[in-house]
Amino acid sequence: MADRTSITLLIVDDHPVVRDGLRGMFTAPAAGRPGFTVLGEAADGVEAVELALRLDPDVVLMDLRMPGGNGVDAIAELTRRGARSRVLVLTTYDTDTDTLPAIEAGATGYLLKDAPREELFAAVRAAAEGRTVLSPAVASRLVSRVRTPAAPAGETLSAREREVLELVAKGTSNRAVAAELFISEATVKTHLTHIYGKLGVKDRAAAVAVGYDRGILGRG
């Protein structure tokens, strides 16, 4: 049982050995720091949402790339449903395609798995208090992204962004795009935001027009 000074956790990772290691780390007694109580574990984003809503932990330690339901979709769903839990991403990936969608979806913090133990403990405490936590590498990336002028129109779209744009060109709704590509509507919206930025447009119609004009969608 958690006492009133204990920070409660839900551990989300598709690797059992990682979950076991994190559970052992957070449940090991240690003098001089607040206690942690692990309420449960999940192996994918879908299970994470169900457990987070049922167990109501202070902090969800969330991996990102998991078969059966990714972390970004889980974060977006918890945000949509007004979950009290703060989400601290704990992953090995620090690329823009991972960090930005996670933070946009509602993550309180983003930490890499190579972080020292005490840094992880401090990050969980900070997340429980609602403070933003970013690993130095991720913080540097975000600062660089903010300071760098917007990418010039014509920047290459990713394969997934092309798929989304092709479906939009057919008049497919966000919900139908999500179903077709087996992703969430929130992820579709994130892809569209990136597409608009790369093409220098502000809406779906303009994106399609520019897509045809530049040969991304073939001939109109």
Secondary structure as UniProt FT lines:
FT   TURN            4..5
FT   STRAND          7..12
FT   HELIX           16..27
FT   TURN            31..32
FT   STRAND          36..42
FT   HELIX           45..55
FT   STRAND          59..62
FT   TURN            67..68
FT   HELIX           71..80
FT   TURN            81..82
FT   STRAND          86..91
FT   HELIX           96..105
FT   STRAND          109..112
FT   TURN            113..114
FT   HELIX           117..128
FT   TURN            129..130
FT   STRAND          133..134
FT   HELIX           136..147
FT   TURN            153..154
FT   HELIX           159..169
FT   TURN            170..171
FT   HELIX           174..181
FT   HELIX           185..199
FT   HELIX           204..213
FT   TURN            214..215
//
